[in-house]
Amino acid sequence: MFKKYFSAGLLFWIPLAITVWILNMIVDFGDHLLNLLPPSWRLGINFPGFGLILGFCLILATGLVVANILGQKLVHLWESLLDKIPVVRPIYSGVKQIANTLLSQQERSFEKAVLIQFPQSGQWTVGLIVKKVDSNLASLMTDEPMLTVFVPTAPNPTSGYVVMVRASDVKETNISVDEAFKFHVSLGVVPPNLGNSQKVSLEKSTK
């Protein structure tokens, strides 16, 4: 009985404590950004979280600059410079590819979560559709249309496996991309809401 109640208490406090700890680290990091400003620019403002607000404004302003044509050219020049540095190049390019995959709202974004048999027949997992496989490449494997599916690893979903599967072997679900990531991060402890599943529609998933 003691073990039951003690475990219940831990399950309540551990997630809360870790959440508060992470948020506190983020706020402290944001406040340290104020040290980068000249003293005359700080306007005597000093309250917890102000640095975080400053960081948010900085990120937003940077986005406004790099989203236009001139900003994109500057970013291209900057990345060309980083690409010439041996140690920095693989780290920067790898992190950027992960960020593009997770945050992009363009064609590189994950289209939907599906069920596929992986790593072998009879074993199922939740994957994320990336795009339709090029017809020339697909023809080397099968006469059927194929889909590129990303299968995140657990508990680190930023890495994973990229597999090409026949569209007829993919089962569509109503699982959101966020739920799919939670499933892998939690090592399957947090089950996604599967709902009614059916074979994926190419017309919907490969536009």
C-alpha positions as CSV (number, residue, x, y, z in Angstrom):
1,M,0.0,0.0,0.0
2,F,2.9,2.4,0.9
3,K,4.6,1.7,-2.4
4,K,1.3,2.4,-4.3
5,Y,0.8,5.8,-2.7
6,F,4.5,6.7,-2.9
7,S,4.6,5.8,-6.7
8,A,1.4,7.9,-7.3
9,G,3.0,10.9,-5.6
10,L,6.2,10.5,-7.7
11,L,4.1,10.3,-10.9
12,F,2.5,13.6,-9.9
13,W,5.6,15.5,-8.8
14,I,8.3,14.3,-11.2
15,P,6.7,15.6,-14.4
16,L,5.7,18.8,-12.7
17,A,9.2,19.4,-11.3
18,I,10.9,18.6,-14.6
19,T,8.5,21.0,-16.4
20,V,9.2,23.8,-14.0
21,W,12.9,23.1,-14.2
22,I,13.0,23.3,-18.0
23,L,10.9,26.5,-18.0
24,N,13.1,28.0,-15.5
25,M,16.2,27.2,-17.6
26,I,14.5,28.8,-20.6
27,V,13.6,32.0,-18.7
28,D,17.2,32.2,-17.2
29,F,18.7,31.7,-20.7
30,G,16.5,34.5,-22.0
31,D,17.4,36.8,-19.2
32,H,21.1,36.2,-20.0
33,L,20.5,37.7,-23.4
34,L,20.2,41.0,-21.7
35,N,23.9,40.9,-21.0
36,L,24.5,41.1,-24.7
37,L,22.9,44.6,-24.8
38,P,24.9,47.7,-24.0
39,P,23.8,49.0,-20.6
40,S,22.3,52.2,-22.2
41,W,19.9,50.0,-24.2
42,R,18.4,48.1,-21.2
43,L,16.3,51.1,-20.1
44,G,16.5,50.0,-16.5
45,I,14.2,47.1,-17.2
46,N,14.9,44.0,-15.1
47,F,12.2,41.5,-14.4
48,P,12.1,37.7,-14.9
49,G,11.2,36.8,-18.4
50,F,12.1,40.1,-20.1
51,G,15.0,38.4,-21.8
52,L,12.7,35.7,-23.1
53,I,10.4,38.4,-24.6
54,L,13.5,40.1,-26.1
55,G,14.6,36.7,-27.6
56,F,11.1,36.2,-29.0
57,C,11.2,39.6,-30.7
58,L,14.6,38.9,-32.0
59,I,13.6,35.6,-33.6
60,L,10.5,37.3,-35.1
61,A,12.5,40.1,-36.5
62,T,15.1,37.7,-37.9
63,G,12.3,35.8,-39.6
64,L,11.0,39.0,-41.2
65,V,14.4,39.7,-42.6
66,V,15.4,36.2,-43.9
67,A,11.9,35.6,-45.4
68,N,12.4,38.2,-48.2
69,I,14.6,37.9,-51.2
70,L,17.5,40.0,-49.9
71,G,17.5,38.1,-46.6
72,Q,17.6,34.8,-48.4
73,K,20.6,35.9,-50.4
74,L,22.4,36.9,-47.1
75,V,21.5,33.5,-45.6
76,H,22.8,31.7,-48.6
77,L,26.1,33.6,-48.3
78,W,26.3,32.8,-44.6
79,E,25.6,29.1,-45.2
80,S,28.2,29.0,-47.9
81,L,30.7,30.3,-45.5
82,L,29.8,27.7,-42.8
83,D,29.9,25.0,-45.5
84,K,33.6,25.7,-45.9
85,I,34.4,25.0,-42.2
86,P,35.1,21.2,-41.9
87,V,33.9,20.7,-38.3
88,V,30.9,23.1,-38.4
89,R,29.6,22.0,-41.8
90,P,28.2,18.5,-40.8
91,I,26.8,19.8,-37.5
92,Y,25.0,22.8,-38.9
93,S,23.7,21.0,-42.0
94,G,22.4,18.1,-39.9
95,V,20.6,20.3,-37.4
96,K,19.1,22.5,-40.1
97,Q,17.8,19.4,-42.0
98,I,16.1,18.2,-38.8
99,A,14.6,21.7,-38.1
100,N,13.4,22.0,-41.7
101,T,11.7,18.6,-41.4
102,L,10.0,19.3,-38.1
103,L,9.1,23.0,-38.7
104,S,8.6,23.4,-42.4
105,Q,5.1,24.1,-43.7
106,Q,6.1,23.3,-47.3
107,E,6.3,20.0,-49.1
108,R,9.0,18.7,-46.8
109,S,6.6,18.6,-43.9
110,F,5.1,15.3,-42.8
111,E,1.8,14.9,-44.4
112,K,0.1,12.5,-42.0
113,A,0.7,9.7,-39.6
114,V,0.1,6.1,-40.8
115,L,0.6,2.5,-39.8
116,I,3.2,0.4,-41.6
117,Q,4.8,-3.0,-41.0
118,F,8.3,-2.3,-39.7
119,P,11.0,-3.5,-39.2
120,Q,9.5,-6.7,-40.7
121,S,6.2,-8.2,-41.8
122,G,3.8,-8.7,-38.9
123,Q,5.4,-6.0,-36.7
124,W,3.6,-2.6,-36.9
125,T,4.6,0.9,-36.0
126,V,3.5,4.5,-36.5
127,G,5.3,6.3,-39.4
128,L,5.0,9.7,-41.0
129,I,4.4,10.1,-44.7
130,V,7.1,12.3,-46.3
131,K,6.1,12.2,-50.0
132,K,5.4,10.0,-52.9
133,V,8.4,8.1,-54.2
134,D,9.6,9.2,-57.7
135,S,8.1,6.9,-60.3
136,N,11.5,6.1,-61.9
137,L,12.9,5.0,-58.5
138,A,9.7,3.1,-57.6
139,S,9.8,1.2,-60.8
140,L,13.1,-0.4,-59.8
141,M,11.3,-2.0,-56.8
142,T,7.7,-2.7,-57.9
143,D,5.0,-1.8,-60.4
144,E,2.9,-0.2,-57.7
145,P,3.0,3.4,-56.4
146,M,5.2,3.8,-53.3
147,L,5.4,6.3,-50.5
148,T,8.4,7.5,-48.5
149,V,7.7,7.1,-44.8
150,F,9.8,8.3,-41.9
151,V,9.8,6.1,-38.8
152,P,11.1,8.0,-35.7
153,T,13.3,6.2,-33.2
154,A,12.4,6.1,-29.5
155,P,12.8,8.1,-27.3
156,N,14.6,10.5,-29.6
157,P,12.3,11.2,-32.5
158,T,14.7,13.5,-34.3
159,S,16.5,10.4,-35.7
160,G,14.9,7.5,-37.4
161,Y,14.5,5.4,-40.5
162,V,13.4,6.4,-44.0
163,V,11.7,3.6,-45.7
164,M,9.9,3.2,-49.0
165,V,6.8,1.2,-48.9
166,R,4.0,0.3,-51.3
167,A,1.0,2.5,-50.9
168,S,-1.3,-0.5,-50.7
169,D,0.7,-1.6,-47.6
170,V,0.2,1.7,-45.7
171,K,-2.8,2.1,-43.5
172,E,-4.3,5.6,-42.9
173,T,-5.2,6.7,-39.4
174,N,-6.6,9.8,-37.7
175,I,-3.4,10.1,-35.6
176,S,-2.0,13.6,-35.7
177,V,1.7,14.1,-36.3
178,D,2.1,15.4,-32.7
179,E,0.4,12.2,-31.3
180,A,2.8,10.1,-33.4
181,F,5.8,11.8,-31.9
182,K,4.4,11.4,-28.4
183,F,3.9,7.7,-29.0
184,H,7.6,7.3,-29.9
185,V,8.9,9.6,-27.2
186,S,7.0,7.8,-24.5
187,L,8.3,4.4,-25.8
188,G,4.7,3.5,-26.6
189,V,3.4,4.2,-23.1
190,V,1.1,7.0,-24.5
191,P,-1.0,5.2,-27.1
192,P,-2.3,7.3,-30.0
193,N,-6.0,7.5,-30.9
194,L,-6.1,5.1,-33.8
195,G,-9.8,5.4,-34.7
196,N,-10.9,3.7,-37.9
197,S,-8.0,2.7,-40.1
198,Q,-8.1,2.0,-43.8
199,K,-5.6,1.9,-46.7
200,V,-4.1,5.2,-47.5
201,S,-5.4,7.2,-50.4
202,L,-2.7,8.3,-52.8
203,E,-4.8,11.2,-54.0
204,K,-4.8,12.6,-50.5
205,S,-1.3,11.7,-49.4
206,T,0.9,12.5,-52.4
207,K,-0.3,15.9,-53.6
